[in-house]
Amino acid sequence: MSAQYPRILPLAAAFAVGLSSLTSAFGQELLVGQAAALTNPATTANAKGIQAGMKAYFDYVNAQGGVGGRKVTLVSKDDGLTPGKMAEITREFIADKRVVALAGYVNTGGITEVSKANLPGEGGIALIAPLQGDKSIVGAANFYPFRSGYPDEVVALVKEAANTQKKKLAIVYWNITFGPAMQKVAEEATKKYGVNVVATVQIDAAAQDKFDSVMKEAVAAVVKQSPDAVLMLISGRYSLEFIKQIKNSEAADAQLYAMSIVPPGDVVKVVGEKARGLVIAQAVPFPFSATLPLVSEYQRLMKQYAPQEPLSFSTLEGFVGGKITVEALKRAGKNPSRDKVLKALNAMGEYDLGGVYVNYSAQERRGWGQIDLTVIGAGGKLLR
């Protein structure tokens, strides 16, 4: 028997080497990097929702064999809404050659820094579907947006105020991230559509240690003007606290308008039935009604791969970001690389996600491009 070992061992060794080379060629994970403010109260709901939606789609793809037999893995890092941290994380991702694309970034200030520093451009890597609606930011090199622009949301809300003949509009905005820029957009839109602005109130969101006093002062400044409508250019705990206080003030009957980054479910949790009537602009398709093939697929796969996650705009946005990313990886061919992914995206043209389209080319990168206005109805149900 011992004389047979020399013949068996080389065969075993050859098999092991072959298996090792097979694993290295086909088993290496395709990493997708996400930088997002996952724990800061101002952004955590949207950040975690996008993370969950993207991961659910990746889990589905991996259950079908991945992309070219390789698992697609989301690597999420928390920037805590700390200045400079998202840029630092992005540089870390770029330094890791296993990361073939970036996707699902959340934090306007951080994304702005990443854009201005041209990190995706210089790093030769795609940044897909960031939660950012400022076209001056997502127009940077290698950004591939999905959601409609923040300015589009603000203009749609101002038009709604004009169409419903609101006479006294108060504008509330914070002094960080998108606040100042969207305040200017709102100011221009109110002039264009003839909406009377009775108060423009800035919230100092940088002074987080003075949150309670800052919010009380902002609400008092609004109430003083007795508005019949309030346009809120804020999000996170600032929007929730503002809604809570205004609904318990003399201006409780004022029509409230919010941007898409305000999660309706969180509003209902905070103020209950008082949330009824709140109008929220939406920069991604409606996730609760399966009238689109995309939404039908999203609902089915979320139920299968993330049953603990409630349907929401943010999970749908992450799901779509994951779908675009996987499509780019597939079109990148054998052994996807950053350069191949970029070439695939730039050659994608009009891509049908399921009744919802994006259009990417070397000349122009356009996302969904539509705005829906929704309203919170009885029982906290969101209506179109």
PASE-998876 format. One record per residue (C-alpha): y negated, z negated, x; residue in three letters; chain. Coordinates in nm, 3 decimals. Each point is the difference from the previous one (the first is absolute). Layout:
[rec [Y,Z,X],"ALA","A"]
...
***
This chain:
[rec [0.000,0.000,0.000],"MET","A"]
[rec [-0.237,-0.085,0.282],"SER","A"]
[rec [0.033,0.354,0.135],"ALA","A"]
[rec [-0.153,0.135,-0.323],"GLN","A"]
[rec [-0.330,-0.191,0.037],"TYR","A"]
[rec [-0.162,0.244,0.244],"PRO","A"]
[rec [0.043,0.279,-0.256],"ARG","A"]
[rec [-0.129,-0.208,-0.292],"ILE","A"]
[rec [-0.305,-0.156,0.167],"LEU","A"]
[rec [-0.170,0.329,0.095],"PRO","A"]
[rec [0.039,0.115,-0.361],"LEU","A"]
[rec [-0.149,-0.326,-0.128],"ALA","A"]
[rec [-0.282,0.023,0.251],"ALA","A"]
[rec [-0.072,0.358,-0.094],"ALA","A"]
[rec [-0.006,-0.094,-0.368],"PHE","A"]
[rec [-0.242,-0.287,0.071],"ALA","A"]
[rec [-0.231,0.228,0.199],"VAL","A"]
[rec [0.011,0.260,-0.274],"GLY","A"]
[rec [-0.076,-0.262,-0.264],"LEU","A"]
[rec [-0.288,-0.134,0.208],"SER","A"]
[rec [-0.154,0.344,0.046],"SER","A"]
[rec [0.048,0.072,-0.370],"LEU","A"]
[rec [-0.180,-0.325,-0.088],"THR","A"]
[rec [-0.287,0.072,0.239],"SER","A"]
[rec [-0.038,0.354,-0.130],"ALA","A"]
[rec [0.029,-0.067,-0.374],"PHE","A"]
[rec [-0.017,-0.375,-0.059],"GLY","A"]
[rec [-0.342,-0.086,0.141],"GLN","A"]
[rec [-0.235,-0.124,-0.269],"GLU","A"]
[rec [-0.312,0.191,-0.097],"LEU","A"]
[rec [-0.273,-0.264,-0.003],"LEU","A"]
[rec [-0.306,0.022,-0.225],"VAL","A"]
[rec [-0.282,-0.241,0.085],"GLY","A"]
[rec [-0.208,-0.180,-0.264],"GLN","A"]
[rec [-0.300,-0.218,0.081],"ALA","A"]
[rec [-0.128,-0.192,-0.301],"ALA","A"]
[rec [-0.171,-0.325,-0.094],"ALA","A"]
[rec [0.318,-0.143,-0.150],"LEU","A"]
[rec [-0.106,-0.365,-0.016],"THR","A"]
[rec [-0.375,0.001,-0.059],"ASN","A"]
[rec [-0.078,-0.088,-0.367],"PRO","A"]
[rec [-0.245,0.290,-0.025],"ALA","A"]
[rec [0.269,0.263,0.053],"THR","A"]
[rec [0.345,-0.156,-0.018],"THR","A"]
[rec [0.096,0.132,-0.346],"ALA","A"]
[rec [-0.073,0.361,0.089],"ASN","A"]
[rec [0.140,-0.027,0.354],"ALA","A"]
[rec [0.329,-0.154,-0.108],"LYS","A"]
[rec [0.030,0.241,-0.291],"GLY","A"]
[rec [-0.037,0.303,0.226],"ILE","A"]
[rec [0.246,-0.152,0.245],"GLN","A"]
[rec [0.255,-0.059,-0.278],"ALA","A"]
[rec [-0.035,0.348,-0.150],"GLY","A"]
[rec [0.034,0.175,0.334],"MET","A"]
[rec [0.298,-0.210,0.102],"LYS","A"]
[rec [0.174,0.072,-0.332],"ALA","A"]
[rec [-0.028,0.375,0.059],"TYR","A"]
[rec [0.123,-0.035,0.358],"PHE","A"]
[rec [0.296,-0.208,-0.122],"ASP","A"]
[rec [0.087,0.277,-0.246],"TYR","A"]
[rec [-0.020,0.267,0.270],"VAL","A"]
[rec [0.211,-0.207,0.238],"ASN","A"]
[rec [0.264,-0.052,-0.269],"ALA","A"]
[rec [0.028,0.380,-0.016],"GLN","A"]
[rec [0.055,0.025,0.376],"GLY","A"]
[rec [-0.358,-0.027,0.125],"GLY","A"]
[rec [-0.179,0.296,0.158],"VAL","A"]
[rec [0.238,0.206,0.210],"GLY","A"]
[rec [0.238,-0.295,0.005],"GLY","A"]
[rec [-0.269,-0.234,0.133],"ARG","A"]
[rec [-0.128,-0.307,-0.180],"LYS","A"]
[rec [-0.368,-0.011,-0.092],"VAL","A"]
[rec [-0.142,-0.348,0.058],"THR","A"]
[rec [-0.339,-0.142,-0.097],"LEU","A"]
[rec [-0.152,-0.229,0.263],"VAL","A"]
[rec [-0.279,-0.207,-0.157],"SER","A"]
[rec [-0.250,-0.204,0.199],"LYS","A"]
[rec [-0.260,-0.232,-0.153],"ASP","A"]
[rec [-0.360,0.035,0.119],"ASP","A"]
[rec [-0.117,-0.291,-0.216],"GLY","A"]
[rec [-0.322,0.188,-0.080],"LEU","A"]
[rec [-0.111,-0.102,0.350],"THR","A"]
[rec [-0.260,0.231,0.161],"PRO","A"]
[rec [0.155,0.215,0.271],"GLY","A"]
[rec [0.356,-0.105,-0.074],"LYS","A"]
[rec [0.103,0.318,-0.186],"MET","A"]
[rec [-0.122,0.214,0.290],"ALA","A"]
[rec [0.194,-0.222,0.239],"GLU","A"]
[rec [0.317,0.033,-0.209],"ILE","A"]
[rec [-0.047,0.377,-0.020],"THR","A"]
[rec [-0.021,0.022,0.378],"ARG","A"]
[rec [0.324,-0.201,0.017],"GLU","A"]
[rec [0.169,0.245,-0.235],"PHE","A"]
[rec [-0.127,0.296,0.203],"ILE","A"]
[rec [0.134,-0.159,0.318],"ALA","A"]
[rec [0.346,-0.028,-0.160],"ASP","A"]
[rec [0.143,0.352,0.019],"LYS","A"]
[rec [0.262,-0.085,-0.264],"ARG","A"]
[rec [-0.277,-0.006,-0.264],"VAL","A"]
[rec [-0.020,0.357,-0.130],"VAL","A"]
[rec [-0.266,-0.052,-0.268],"ALA","A"]
[rec [-0.238,-0.255,-0.151],"LEU","A"]
[rec [-0.028,-0.061,-0.375],"ALA","A"]
[rec [-0.123,-0.235,-0.271],"GLY","A"]
[rec [-0.291,-0.161,0.187],"TYR","A"]
[rec [-0.197,-0.256,-0.204],"VAL","A"]
[rec [-0.338,-0.150,0.102],"ASN","A"]
[rec [-0.314,0.209,-0.033],"THR","A"]
[rec [-0.177,-0.155,0.299],"GLY","A"]
[rec [0.299,0.050,0.225],"GLY","A"]
[rec [0.066,0.355,-0.118],"ILE","A"]
[rec [-0.366,0.078,0.064],"THR","A"]
[rec [0.036,-0.120,0.360],"GLU","A"]
[rec [0.321,0.199,0.048],"VAL","A"]
[rec [-0.174,0.308,-0.137],"SER","A"]
[rec [-0.317,-0.035,0.207],"LYS","A"]
[rec [0.201,-0.061,0.317],"ALA","A"]
[rec [0.205,0.312,-0.084],"ASN","A"]
[rec [0.320,-0.187,0.082],"LEU","A"]
[rec [0.239,0.226,-0.197],"PRO","A"]
[rec [-0.173,0.304,0.148],"GLY","A"]
[rec [0.013,-0.121,0.358],"GLU","A"]
[rec [0.350,-0.142,-0.046],"GLY","A"]
[rec [0.131,0.324,-0.150],"GLY","A"]
[rec [0.149,-0.180,-0.299],"ILE","A"]
[rec [-0.035,0.043,-0.377],"ALA","A"]
[rec [-0.147,-0.274,-0.223],"LEU","A"]
[rec [0.138,0.065,-0.348],"ILE","A"]
[rec [-0.129,-0.135,-0.333],"ALA","A"]
[rec [-0.229,-0.286,0.110],"PRO","A"]
[rec [-0.147,-0.208,-0.280],"LEU","A"]
[rec [-0.343,0.142,0.062],"GLN","A"]
[rec [-0.217,0.215,-0.219],"GLY","A"]
[rec [-0.301,0.068,0.223],"ASP","A"]
[rec [0.019,0.368,0.091],"LYS","A"]
[rec [-0.216,-0.050,0.308],"SER","A"]
[rec [0.277,-0.227,0.131],"ILE","A"]
[rec [0.316,0.182,-0.111],"VAL","A"]
[rec [-0.154,0.326,0.118],"GLY","A"]
[rec [0.066,-0.103,0.361],"ALA","A"]
[rec [0.260,0.180,0.209],"ALA","A"]
[rec [0.364,-0.049,-0.105],"ASN","A"]
[rec [-0.081,-0.192,-0.322],"PHE","A"]
[rec [0.201,0.123,-0.301],"TYR","A"]
[rec [-0.137,-0.170,-0.314],"PRO","A"]
[rec [0.167,-0.032,-0.336],"PHE","A"]
[rec [-0.233,-0.205,-0.219],"ARG","A"]
[rec [-0.325,0.129,-0.144],"SER","A"]
[rec [-0.326,-0.111,0.157],"GLY","A"]
[rec [-0.186,-0.325,-0.066],"TYR","A"]
[rec [-0.318,0.198,-0.072],"PRO","A"]
[rec [0.189,0.192,-0.271],"ASP","A"]
[rec [0.100,-0.332,-0.159],"GLU","A"]
[rec [-0.353,-0.139,0.003],"VAL","A"]
[rec [-0.150,0.316,-0.146],"VAL","A"]
[rec [0.264,0.007,-0.275],"ALA","A"]
[rec [-0.080,-0.361,-0.094],"LEU","A"]
[rec [-0.376,0.065,-0.006],"VAL","A"]
[rec [0.059,0.306,-0.219],"LYS","A"]
[rec [0.205,-0.216,-0.235],"GLU","A"]
[rec [-0.289,-0.247,-0.023],"ALA","A"]
[rec [-0.236,0.288,-0.080],"ALA","A"]
[rec [0.237,0.155,-0.257],"ASN","A"]
[rec [0.039,-0.333,-0.179],"THR","A"]
[rec [-0.380,-0.049,0.003],"GLN","A"]
[rec [-0.020,-0.317,0.205],"LYS","A"]
[rec [-0.365,-0.106,0.025],"LYS","A"]
[rec [0.004,-0.269,0.267],"LYS","A"]
[rec [0.241,0.039,0.292],"LEU","A"]
[rec [0.040,-0.255,0.277],"ALA","A"]
[rec [0.158,0.111,0.330],"ILE","A"]
[rec [0.188,-0.259,0.204],"VAL","A"]
[rec [0.119,0.092,0.348],"TYR","A"]
[rec [0.118,-0.179,0.311],"TRP","A"]
[rec [-0.149,0.049,0.343],"ASN","A"]
[rec [0.327,0.095,0.173],"ILE","A"]
[rec [0.234,0.300,0.015],"THR","A"]
[rec [-0.081,0.254,-0.274],"PHE","A"]
[rec [-0.269,-0.211,-0.173],"GLY","A"]
[rec [-0.328,0.127,0.151],"PRO","A"]
[rec [0.104,0.367,-0.006],"ALA","A"]
[rec [0.120,-0.016,-0.362],"MET","A"]
[rec [-0.317,-0.184,-0.104],"GLN","A"]
[rec [-0.196,0.304,0.119],"LYS","A"]
[rec [0.232,0.234,-0.189],"VAL","A"]
[rec [-0.046,-0.210,-0.315],"ALA","A"]
[rec [-0.378,0.002,0.041],"GLU","A"]
[rec [-0.007,0.379,0.027],"GLU","A"]
[rec [0.238,0.042,-0.294],"ALA","A"]
[rec [-0.202,-0.230,-0.229],"THR","A"]
[rec [-0.311,0.206,0.069],"LYS","A"]
[rec [0.185,0.325,-0.062],"LYS","A"]
[rec [0.151,-0.115,-0.332],"TYR","A"]
[rec [-0.299,-0.202,-0.118],"GLY","A"]
[rec [0.159,-0.346,0.003],"VAL","A"]
[rec [-0.246,-0.290,0.014],"ASN","A"]
[rec [0.082,-0.247,0.280],"VAL","A"]
[rec [-0.137,-0.349,-0.066],"VAL","A"]
[rec [0.152,-0.176,0.303],"ALA","A"]
[rec [0.159,0.087,0.333],"THR","A"]
[rec [0.175,-0.307,0.136],"VAL","A"]
[rec [0.150,-0.026,0.347],"GLN","A"]
[rec [0.287,-0.239,0.069],"ILE","A"]
[rec [0.026,-0.134,0.354],"ASP","A"]
[rec [0.376,0.040,0.048],"ALA","A"]
[rec [-0.032,-0.073,0.371],"ALA","A"]
[rec [-0.080,-0.364,-0.081],"ALA","A"]
[rec [0.351,-0.088,-0.115],"GLN","A"]
[rec [-0.058,-0.371,0.059],"ASP","A"]
[rec [-0.272,0.013,-0.268],"LYS","A"]
[rec [0.207,0.193,-0.253],"PHE","A"]
[rec [-0.065,-0.230,-0.298],"ASP","A"]
[rec [-0.376,-0.019,0.042],"SER","A"]
[rec [-0.030,0.372,0.075],"VAL","A"]
[rec [0.187,0.090,-0.320],"MET","A"]
[rec [-0.200,-0.241,-0.217],"LYS","A"]
[rec [-0.325,0.145,0.131],"GLU","A"]
[rec [0.114,0.357,-0.064],"ALA","A"]
[rec [0.109,-0.074,-0.356],"VAL","A"]
[rec [-0.325,-0.186,-0.071],"ALA","A"]
[rec [-0.205,0.296,0.124],"ALA","A"]
[rec [0.189,0.233,-0.232],"VAL","A"]
[rec [-0.012,-0.227,-0.305],"VAL","A"]
[rec [-0.375,-0.043,0.043],"LYS","A"]
[rec [-0.052,0.369,-0.081],"GLN","A"]
[rec [0.213,-0.003,-0.320],"SER","A"]
[rec [0.179,0.329,0.081],"PRO","A"]
[rec [0.217,0.184,-0.248],"ASP","A"]
[rec [0.214,0.140,0.285],"ALA","A"]
[rec [0.092,-0.098,0.357],"VAL","A"]
[rec [0.127,0.237,0.270],"LEU","A"]
[rec [0.209,-0.194,0.252],"MET","A"]
[rec [0.025,0.145,0.350],"LEU","A"]
[rec [0.218,-0.284,0.127],"ILE","A"]
[rec [0.371,-0.081,0.015],"SER","A"]
[rec [0.250,-0.275,0.079],"GLY","A"]
[rec [-0.086,-0.358,-0.085],"ARG","A"]
[rec [-0.368,0.094,-0.027],"TYR","A"]
[rec [0.060,0.230,-0.295],"SER","A"]
[rec [0.238,-0.246,-0.165],"LEU","A"]
[rec [-0.237,-0.294,0.036],"GLU","A"]
[rec [-0.295,0.207,-0.120],"PHE","A"]
[rec [0.189,0.110,-0.312],"ILE","A"]
[rec [0.112,-0.357,-0.065],"LYS","A"]
[rec [-0.353,-0.139,0.022],"GLN","A"]
[rec [-0.173,0.281,-0.186],"ILE","A"]
[rec [0.250,-0.031,-0.288],"LYS","A"]
[rec [-0.098,-0.366,-0.031],"ASN","A"]
[rec [-0.375,0.067,0.010],"SER","A"]
[rec [-0.272,0.117,-0.235],"GLU","A"]
[rec [0.078,0.356,0.115],"ALA","A"]
[rec [0.362,-0.022,-0.117],"ALA","A"]
[rec [-0.039,0.302,-0.230],"ASP","A"]
[rec [-0.127,0.233,0.273],"ALA","A"]
[rec [0.224,0.301,0.063],"GLN","A"]
[rec [0.162,-0.037,0.342],"LEU","A"]
[rec [0.081,0.300,0.221],"TYR","A"]
[rec [0.230,-0.033,0.302],"ALA","A"]
[rec [0.129,0.224,0.277],"MET","A"]
[rec [0.366,0.086,0.044],"SER","A"]
[rec [0.048,-0.266,0.267],"ILE","A"]
[rec [-0.020,-0.274,-0.266],"VAL","A"]
[rec [0.361,-0.062,-0.118],"PRO","A"]
[rec [0.002,-0.037,-0.381],"PRO","A"]
[rec [0.299,-0.233,0.006],"GLY","A"]
[rec [-0.189,-0.248,0.218],"ASP","A"]
[rec [-0.299,0.012,-0.236],"VAL","A"]
[rec [0.223,-0.084,-0.297],"VAL","A"]
[rec [0.154,-0.291,0.191],"LYS","A"]
[rec [-0.345,-0.143,0.070],"VAL","A"]
[rec [-0.178,0.044,-0.336],"VAL","A"]
[rec [0.277,0.078,-0.249],"GLY","A"]
[rec [-0.116,0.168,-0.322],"GLU","A"]
[rec [-0.358,-0.002,0.126],"LYS","A"]
[rec [0.103,0.289,0.225],"ALA","A"]
[rec [0.018,0.223,-0.307],"ARG","A"]
[rec [-0.247,0.288,0.014],"GLY","A"]
[rec [-0.039,0.010,0.379],"LEU","A"]
[rec [-0.029,0.363,0.111],"VAL","A"]
[rec [0.165,0.086,0.333],"ILE","A"]
[rec [-0.025,0.334,0.180],"ALA","A"]
[rec [0.331,0.122,0.141],"GLN","A"]
[rec [0.032,0.224,0.306],"ALA","A"]
[rec [0.377,0.050,-0.032],"VAL","A"]
[rec [0.208,0.108,-0.303],"PRO","A"]
[rec [0.085,-0.238,-0.283],"PHE","A"]
[rec [0.324,-0.182,0.101],"PRO","A"]
[rec [0.101,-0.146,-0.338],"PHE","A"]
[rec [0.071,0.316,-0.199],"SER","A"]
[rec [0.260,0.247,0.124],"ALA","A"]
[rec [-0.188,0.310,-0.119],"THR","A"]
[rec [0.010,0.146,0.353],"LEU","A"]
[rec [0.318,0.077,0.196],"PRO","A"]
[rec [-0.147,-0.198,0.292],"LEU","A"]
[rec [-0.047,-0.311,-0.211],"VAL","A"]
[rec [0.346,0.036,-0.154],"SER","A"]
[rec [0.152,0.013,0.349],"GLU","A"]
[rec [-0.213,-0.294,0.114],"TYR","A"]
[rec [0.105,-0.218,-0.293],"GLN","A"]
[rec [0.367,0.082,0.046],"ARG","A"]
[rec [0.006,-0.066,0.375],"LEU","A"]
[rec [-0.212,-0.315,-0.018],"MET","A"]
[rec [0.244,-0.141,-0.254],"LYS","A"]
[rec [0.290,0.085,0.230],"GLN","A"]
[rec [-0.141,-0.091,0.343],"TYR","A"]
[rec [-0.272,-0.256,-0.076],"ALA","A"]
[rec [0.089,-0.155,-0.338],"PRO","A"]
[rec [-0.203,-0.313,0.077],"GLN","A"]
[rec [-0.322,0.203,0.035],"GLU","A"]
[rec [-0.206,0.061,-0.316],"PRO","A"]
[rec [-0.123,0.354,-0.060],"LEU","A"]
[rec [-0.358,0.036,0.121],"SER","A"]
[rec [-0.250,0.248,0.134],"PHE","A"]
[rec [0.041,-0.139,0.351],"SER","A"]
[rec [0.380,0.029,0.006],"THR","A"]
[rec [-0.029,0.355,-0.133],"LEU","A"]
[rec [-0.254,0.079,0.272],"GLU","A"]
[rec [0.237,-0.134,0.265],"GLY","A"]
[rec [0.290,0.191,-0.155],"PHE","A"]
[rec [-0.200,0.323,0.019],"VAL","A"]
[rec [-0.103,-0.072,0.359],"GLY","A"]
[rec [0.367,-0.045,0.084],"GLY","A"]
[rec [0.092,0.324,-0.175],"LYS","A"]
[rec [-0.263,0.203,0.186],"ILE","A"]
[rec [0.110,-0.157,0.329],"THR","A"]
[rec [0.367,0.083,-0.056],"VAL","A"]
[rec [-0.083,0.356,-0.102],"GLU","A"]
[rec [-0.197,0.044,0.324],"ALA","A"]
[rec [0.290,-0.145,0.201],"LEU","A"]
[rec [0.244,0.240,-0.167],"LYS","A"]
[rec [-0.225,0.299,0.064],"ARG","A"]
[rec [-0.040,-0.109,0.362],"ALA","A"]
[rec [0.357,0.119,0.061],"GLY","A"]
[rec [0.255,-0.140,0.238],"LYS","A"]
[rec [-0.110,-0.309,0.194],"ASN","A"]
[rec [-0.345,-0.049,-0.164],"PRO","A"]
[rec [-0.282,-0.086,0.238],"SER","A"]
[rec [-0.365,-0.082,-0.061],"ARG","A"]
[rec [-0.103,0.353,0.085],"ASP","A"]
[rec [0.266,0.153,-0.224],"LYS","A"]
[rec [-0.106,-0.227,-0.289],"VAL","A"]
[rec [-0.364,0.104,0.042],"LEU","A"]
[rec [0.095,0.367,0.006],"LYS","A"]
[rec [0.212,-0.049,-0.312],"ALA","A"]
[rec [-0.286,-0.166,-0.186],"LEU","A"]
[rec [-0.251,0.265,0.104],"ASN","A"]
[rec [0.237,0.272,-0.121],"ALA","A"]
[rec [0.093,-0.182,-0.322],"MET","A"]
[rec [-0.256,0.169,-0.225],"GLY","A"]
[rec [0.021,-0.101,-0.365],"GLU","A"]
[rec [0.281,-0.252,-0.039],"TYR","A"]
[rec [0.128,-0.095,-0.345],"ASP","A"]
[rec [0.089,-0.370,-0.007],"LEU","A"]
[rec [0.117,0.034,-0.359],"GLY","A"]
[rec [-0.287,0.127,-0.216],"GLY","A"]
[rec [-0.246,-0.146,0.250],"VAL","A"]
[rec [-0.121,0.207,0.294],"TYR","A"]
[rec [-0.145,-0.040,0.345],"VAL","A"]
[rec [-0.117,0.285,0.219],"ASN","A"]
[rec [0.008,-0.028,0.377],"TYR","A"]
[rec [-0.091,0.259,0.259],"SER","A"]
[rec [-0.165,0.014,0.341],"ALA","A"]
[rec [-0.328,0.082,-0.175],"GLN","A"]
[rec [0.006,-0.247,-0.288],"GLU","A"]
[rec [0.196,-0.307,-0.110],"ARG","A"]
[rec [-0.037,-0.075,-0.369],"ARG","A"]
[rec [0.168,-0.275,-0.197],"GLY","A"]
[rec [0.052,-0.037,-0.374],"TRP","A"]
[rec [-0.370,0.037,-0.081],"GLY","A"]
[rec [-0.005,-0.140,-0.354],"GLN","A"]
[rec [-0.135,-0.321,-0.159],"ILE","A"]
[rec [0.146,-0.169,-0.306],"ASP","A"]
[rec [-0.189,-0.271,-0.187],"LEU","A"]
[rec [0.224,-0.277,-0.134],"THR","A"]
[rec [-0.072,-0.304,-0.213],"VAL","A"]
[rec [0.177,-0.331,-0.031],"ILE","A"]
[rec [0.117,-0.035,-0.359],"GLY","A"]
[rec [0.158,-0.271,-0.212],"ALA","A"]
[rec [0.261,-0.208,0.175],"GLY","A"]
[rec [-0.122,0.119,0.338],"GLY","A"]
[rec [0.147,0.346,-0.046],"LYS","A"]
[rec [-0.181,0.272,0.195],"LEU","A"]
[rec [-0.094,0.299,-0.214],"LEU","A"]
[rec [-0.128,0.346,0.082],"ARG","A"]
***
